[in-house]
Amino acid sequence: RMLSLWAQDLKVISYRCTATATAELPEVGGPGPIPVDVEAGKTYYWCTCGRSAKQPFCDGSHKGTSFNPMVWKAEKSETKYFCACKATKNAPFCDGTHAKEDVIKRYNTQLLKANSELRDEVAALKEQLAKQKV
């Protein structure tokens, strides 16, 4: 599945990750709201699991979990700020919950785990490359 990490400039970097969301809590899909120019009459499928690589929208990464996307239809064309932390009380929109300590801790834990997995993957690739040169 894909985990989207947000760099300081908020560009998305996606890569394979083996971490899984718990049934109780979704993964944090990003550190803050995601502005989207929505179109009147269009239906959107907001990711509720936090696993989607197409945040804030669903890409099917919830398969095999208890999560399902939230269906939302735009009444008018405008910019909406969708929640990425998945802890909002105003789904699918941001309510500032991403700034709470528990959400920040969950996100940081995800980033640390993903960083460790990526570091291990790079080390394994370097080892394979070294063996090929011998």
Accessible surface in RSA format (square Angstrom, percent):
REM  Atomic radii and reference values for relative SASA: ProtOr
REM  Chains: A
REM  Algorithm: Lee & Richards
REM  Probe-radius: 1.40
REM  Slices: 20
REM RES _ NUM      All-atoms   Total-Side   Main-Chain    Non-polar    All polar
REM                ABS   REL    ABS   REL    ABS   REL    ABS   REL    ABS   REL
RES ARG A   1    48.85  20.5  20.99  10.7  27.85  66.3  29.14  39.8  19.71  11.9
RES MET A   2    50.30  26.1  50.26  33.3   0.04   0.1  42.67  36.3   7.63  10.1
RES LEU A   3     3.52   2.0   3.42   2.4   0.10   0.3   3.52   2.5   0.00   0.0
RES SER A   4     3.51   3.0   1.38   1.8   2.13   4.9   1.20   2.6   2.31   3.2
RES LEU A   5    29.34  16.3  29.34  21.0   0.00   0.0  29.34  20.6   0.00   0.0
RES TRP A   6    42.63  17.1  23.36  11.3  19.28  45.3  23.66  12.6  18.97  30.8
RES ALA A   7    38.36  35.3  25.04  38.6  13.32  30.3  36.51  51.4   1.84   4.9
RES GLN A   8   189.37 105.9 153.85 112.4  35.53  84.6  64.82 138.0 124.55  94.5
RES ASP A   9    91.68  64.2  60.98  60.7  30.70  72.6  48.73 114.7  42.95  42.8
RES LEU A  10   105.56  58.8  93.22  66.7  12.34  31.0  93.40  65.6  12.16  32.7
RES LYS A  11   143.00  69.8 138.23  84.8   4.77  11.3  89.18  80.3  53.83  57.3
RES VAL A  12    73.41  48.3  43.53  39.4  29.88  72.0  43.53  37.8  29.88  81.0
RES ILE A  13    98.53  56.1  94.96  70.7   3.57   8.6  98.53  70.9   0.00   0.0
RES SER A  14    48.43  40.9  21.49  28.7  26.94  62.1  15.18  32.3  33.25  46.6
RES TYR A  15    28.23  13.2  22.30  12.7   5.92  15.4  28.18  21.2   0.05   0.1
RES ARG A  16   160.83  67.5 152.01  77.5   8.81  21.0  69.96  95.6  90.87  55.1
RES CYS A  17     8.05   6.1   0.52   0.6   7.53  17.7   2.74   6.9   5.31   5.7
RES THR A  18   116.83  83.1  94.84  96.1  21.99  52.4  86.39 116.0  30.44  46.0
RES ALA A  19    16.75  15.4  15.07  23.3   1.67   3.8  16.71  23.5   0.04   0.1
RES THR A  20   101.76  72.4  79.50  80.6  22.26  53.1  48.96  65.8  52.80  79.8
RES ALA A  21    18.27  16.8   0.10   0.2  18.17  41.3   2.89   4.1  15.38  40.7
RES THR A  22    75.53  53.7  67.33  68.3   8.19  19.5  72.74  97.7   2.79   4.2
RES ALA A  23    75.46  69.4  47.73  73.7  27.73  63.1  52.18  73.5  23.27  61.7
RES GLU A  24   142.75  82.0 112.80  85.3  29.95  71.3  66.45 128.5  76.30  62.3
RES LEU A  25    92.74  51.6  90.73  64.9   2.01   5.1  90.73  63.7   2.01   5.4
RES PRO A  26    18.57  13.5  16.16  14.7   2.42   8.8  16.31  13.5   2.26  14.1
RES GLU A  27    10.59   6.1   8.65   6.5   1.95   4.6   9.29  18.0   1.31   1.1
RES VAL A  28     0.95   0.6   0.94   0.9   0.01   0.0   0.94   0.8   0.01   0.0
RES GLY A  29     1.37   1.7   0.00   N/A   1.37   1.7   1.37   3.8   0.00   0.0
RES GLY A  30     0.00   0.0   0.00   N/A   0.00   0.0   0.00   0.0   0.00   0.0
RES PRO A  31    51.23  37.3  35.54  32.4  15.69  57.0  40.30  33.3  10.93  67.9
RES GLY A  32    16.15  19.9   0.00   N/A  16.15  19.9  13.24  36.3   2.91   6.5
RES PRO A  33    52.41  38.2  38.53  35.1  13.88  50.5  38.56  31.8  13.85  86.1
RES ILE A  34    18.08  10.3  17.57  13.1   0.51   1.2  18.08  13.0   0.00   0.0
RES PRO A  35    80.53  58.7  63.55  57.9  16.98  61.7  63.92  52.8  16.61 103.3
RES VAL A  36    27.31  18.0  22.64  20.5   4.68  11.3  27.27  23.7   0.05   0.1
RES ASP A  37   113.35  79.4  92.38  91.9  20.97  49.6  34.74  81.8  78.62  78.4
RES VAL A  38     3.76   2.5   0.09   0.1   3.67   8.9   0.09   0.1   3.67  10.0
RES GLU A  39   102.25  58.7 102.25  77.4   0.00   0.0  30.29  58.6  71.96  58.8
RES ALA A  40    57.04  52.4  34.16  52.7  22.88  52.1  34.43  48.5  22.61  59.9
RES GLY A  41    44.36  54.7   0.00   N/A  44.36  54.7  27.42  75.2  16.94  37.9
RES LYS A  42    98.62  48.1  91.36  56.1   7.26  17.3  54.90  49.4  43.71  46.6
RES THR A  43    50.90  36.2  36.09  36.6  14.81  35.3  18.35  24.6  32.55  49.2
RES TYR A  44    17.59   8.2  14.94   8.5   2.65   6.9  15.74  11.8   1.85   2.3
RES TYR A  45   108.15  50.5 105.79  60.2   2.36   6.1  68.79  51.7  39.35  48.5
RES TRP A  46    10.48   4.2  10.48   5.1   0.00   0.0  10.48   5.6   0.00   0.0
RES CYS A  47     2.67   2.0   1.38   1.5   1.28   3.0   1.28   3.3   1.38   1.5
RES THR A  48    30.64  21.8  26.23  26.6   4.41  10.5  25.33  34.0   5.31   8.0
RES CYS A  49     3.22   2.4   2.92   3.3   0.29   0.7   0.00   0.0   3.22   3.5
RES GLY A  50     1.74   2.1   0.00   N/A   1.74   2.1   0.00   0.0   1.74   3.9
RES ARG A  51    20.12   8.4  20.03  10.2   0.10   0.2   0.07   0.1  20.06  12.2
RES SER A  52     1.62   1.4   1.06   1.4   0.55   1.3   1.06   2.3   0.55   0.8
RES ALA A  53    28.67  26.4  13.35  20.6  15.31  34.8  13.35  18.8  15.31  40.6
RES LYS A  54   142.91  69.7 131.67  80.8  11.24  26.8  83.83  75.5  59.09  62.9
RES GLN A  55    23.97  13.4   2.92   2.1  21.04  50.1   2.92   6.2  21.04  16.0
RES PRO A  56     4.29   3.1   4.29   3.9   0.00   0.0   4.29   3.5   0.00   0.0
RES PHE A  57    42.03  21.0  42.03  26.0   0.00   0.0  42.03  25.5   0.00   0.0
RES CYS A  58    33.23  25.1  12.33  13.8  20.90  49.1   2.02   5.1  31.20  33.6
RES ASP A  59    55.86  39.1  16.64  16.6  39.22  92.7  19.75  46.5  36.11  36.0
RES GLY A  60    21.85  26.9   0.00   N/A  21.85  26.9  16.06  44.1   5.79  13.0
RES SER A  61    24.65  20.8   8.56  11.4  16.09  37.1  10.99  23.4  13.66  19.1
RES HIS A  62    21.60  11.8  21.28  14.8   0.33   0.8  11.03  11.4  10.58  12.3
RES LYS A  63   151.12  73.7 133.49  81.9  17.63  42.0 105.32  94.8  45.80  48.8
RES GLY A  64    90.33 111.4   0.00   N/A  90.33 111.4  43.64 119.7  46.70 104.6
RES THR A  65    42.45  30.2  10.39  10.5  32.06  76.4  20.65  27.7  21.80  33.0
RES SER A  66    82.18  69.4  45.28  60.4  36.89  85.0  51.08 108.8  31.09  43.6
RES PHE A  67    29.42  14.7  25.20  15.6   4.23  11.0  27.99  17.0   1.44   4.1
RES ASN A  68   104.96  72.4  94.69  91.5  10.27  24.7  24.72  59.5  80.24  77.6
RES PRO A  69    39.88  29.1  24.79  22.6  15.09  54.9  25.71  21.2  14.17  88.1
RES MET A  70    66.46  34.4  60.39  40.0   6.07  14.4  61.30  52.1   5.16   6.8
RES VAL A  71    91.56  60.3  69.21  62.7  22.35  53.9  69.21  60.1  22.35  60.6
RES TRP A  72    44.15  17.7  40.59  19.6   3.56   8.4  28.34  15.1  15.81  25.7
RES LYS A  73   123.80  60.4 112.61  69.1  11.19  26.6  55.72  50.2  68.07  72.5
RES ALA A  74     1.92   1.8   0.08   0.1   1.85   4.2   0.15   0.2   1.77   4.7
RES GLU A  75   167.79  96.3 135.40 102.4  32.38  77.1  55.05 106.5 112.74  92.0
RES LYS A  76   126.55  61.7 125.07  76.7   1.48   3.5  69.25  62.3  57.30  61.0
RES SER A  77    78.00  65.9  53.06  70.8  24.94  57.4  38.15  81.2  39.85  55.8
RES GLU A  78    60.26  34.6  44.58  33.7  15.68  37.3  28.98  56.0  31.29  25.5
RES THR A  79    61.32  43.6  42.67  43.3  18.65  44.4  22.28  29.9  39.04  59.0
RES LYS A  80    55.33  27.0  54.38  33.4   0.95   2.3  12.63  11.4  42.70  45.5
RES TYR A  81   119.82  55.9 115.84  65.9   3.98  10.3  77.05  57.9  42.77  52.7
RES PHE A  82     0.04   0.0   0.04   0.0   0.00   0.0   0.04   0.0   0.00   0.0
RES CYS A  83     2.72   2.1   2.08   2.3   0.64   1.5   0.64   1.6   2.08   2.2
RES ALA A  84     1.30   1.2   0.00   0.0   1.30   3.0   0.00   0.0   1.30   3.5
RES CYS A  85     2.85   2.2   2.29   2.6   0.55   1.3   0.08   0.2   2.77   3.0
RES LYS A  86    18.04   8.8   0.81   0.5  17.23  41.0   0.81   0.7  17.23  18.4
RES ALA A  87    23.06  21.2  12.56  19.4  10.50  23.9  21.20  29.9   1.87   4.9
RES THR A  88    17.82  12.7   1.24   1.3  16.58  39.5   1.24   1.7  16.58  25.1
RES LYS A  89   181.35  88.5 143.38  88.0  37.97  90.4 110.16  99.2  71.19  75.8
RES ASN A  90    80.62  55.6  76.22  73.7   4.40  10.6  17.47  42.0  63.15  61.0
RES ALA A  91    43.57  40.1  24.43  37.7  19.14  43.5  24.43  34.4  19.14  50.7
RES PRO A  92     1.86   1.4   1.86   1.7   0.00   0.0   1.86   1.5   0.00   0.0
RES PHE A  93    34.51  17.3  34.51  21.4   0.00   0.0  34.51  20.9   0.00   0.0
RES CYS A  94    32.90  24.9  13.24  14.8  19.66  46.2   3.41   8.7  29.48  31.8
RES ASP A  95    64.92  45.5  24.85  24.7  40.08  94.8  29.94  70.5  34.98  34.9
RES GLY A  96    35.07  43.2   0.00   N/A  35.07  43.2  26.15  71.8   8.92  20.0
RES THR A  97    13.49   9.6  11.15  11.3   2.33   5.6   7.15   9.6   6.34   9.6
RES HIS A  98    44.10  24.1  39.20  27.2   4.90  12.5  17.21  17.7  26.89  31.3
RES ALA A  99    70.42  64.7  49.38  76.2  21.04  47.9  52.71  74.2  17.71  46.9
RES LYS A 100   121.60  59.3 115.73  71.0   5.87  14.0  71.59  64.4  50.01  53.3
RES GLU A 101   115.47  66.3 106.36  80.5   9.11  21.7  44.91  86.9  70.56  57.6
RES ASP A 102    91.38  64.0  85.63  85.2   5.75  13.6  42.67 100.4  48.71  48.6
RES VAL A 103     4.51   3.0   4.51   4.1   0.00   0.0   4.51   3.9   0.00   0.0
RES ILE A 104    79.09  45.0  76.21  56.8   2.88   7.0  79.09  57.0   0.00   0.0
RES LYS A 105   122.99  60.0 120.27  73.8   2.72   6.5  75.72  68.2  47.28  50.4
RES ARG A 106    50.59  21.2  45.83  23.4   4.76  11.3  41.40  56.6   9.19   5.6
RES TYR A 107    17.45   8.1  17.45   9.9   0.00   0.0  17.45  13.1   0.00   0.0
RES ASN A 108    68.99  47.6  68.23  65.9   0.77   1.8  17.28  41.6  51.72  50.0
RES THR A 109    89.22  63.5  87.52  88.7   1.70   4.1  62.80  84.4  26.42  39.9
RES GLN A 110    29.90  16.7  24.35  17.8   5.55  13.2  24.36  51.9   5.53   4.2
RES LEU A 111    47.28  26.3  45.40  32.5   1.88   4.7  45.69  32.1   1.60   4.3
RES LEU A 112   124.99  69.6 120.70  86.3   4.29  10.8 121.25  85.2   3.74  10.1
RES LYS A 113   102.63  50.1  95.16  58.4   7.47  17.8  53.20  47.9  49.43  52.7
RES ALA A 114     0.18   0.2   0.01   0.0   0.17   0.4   0.01   0.0   0.17   0.5
RES ASN A 115    70.89  48.9  69.43  67.1   1.46   3.5  14.32  34.5  56.57  54.7
RES SER A 116    43.14  36.5  43.14  57.6   0.00   0.0  16.21  34.5  26.93  37.7
RES GLU A 117    44.28  25.4  37.95  28.7   6.33  15.1  35.85  69.4   8.43   6.9
RES LEU A 118    65.19  36.3  64.12  45.9   1.07   2.7  65.08  45.7   0.10   0.3
RES ARG A 119   141.92  59.6 135.18  68.9   6.74  16.0  70.52  96.4  71.40  43.3
RES ASP A 120    92.19  64.6  85.39  85.0   6.80  16.1  28.76  67.7  63.43  63.3
RES GLU A 121    89.99  51.7  83.26  63.0   6.74  16.0  32.07  62.0  57.93  47.3
RES VAL A 122    67.08  44.1  66.57  60.3   0.52   1.3  66.98  58.2   0.10   0.3
RES ALA A 123    58.03  53.4  49.50  76.4   8.53  19.4  53.56  75.4   4.46  11.8
RES ALA A 124    50.93  46.8  44.18  68.2   6.75  15.4  49.54  69.8   1.39   3.7
RES LEU A 125    99.53  55.4  95.18  68.1   4.35  10.9  95.49  67.1   4.04  10.9
RES LYS A 126   139.35  68.0 133.13  81.7   6.23  14.8  81.39  73.3  57.96  61.7
RES GLU A 127   102.31  58.7  95.44  72.2   6.87  16.3  33.89  65.6  68.42  55.9
RES GLN A 128   102.49  57.3 100.47  73.4   2.03   4.8  31.00  66.0  71.49  54.2
RES LEU A 129    95.25  53.0  93.70  67.0   1.55   3.9  94.90  66.6   0.36   1.0
RES ALA A 130    55.06  50.6  48.83  75.3   6.24  14.2  53.18  74.9   1.88   5.0
RES LYS A 131   140.72  68.7 124.04  76.1  16.68  39.7  80.76  72.7  59.96  63.9
RES GLN A 132   141.91  79.4 107.82  78.8  34.09  81.2  45.39  96.6  96.51  73.2
RES LYS A 133   163.31  79.7 126.12  77.4  37.19  88.6  82.54  74.3  80.77  86.0
RES VAL A 134   164.00 107.9 107.14  97.0  56.86 137.0 129.50 112.5  34.50  93.6
END  Absolute sums over single chains surface
CHAIN  1 A     8346.3       6787.7       1558.6       4944.9       3401.3
END  Absolute sums over all chains
TOTAL          8346.3       6787.7       1558.6       4944.9       3401.3
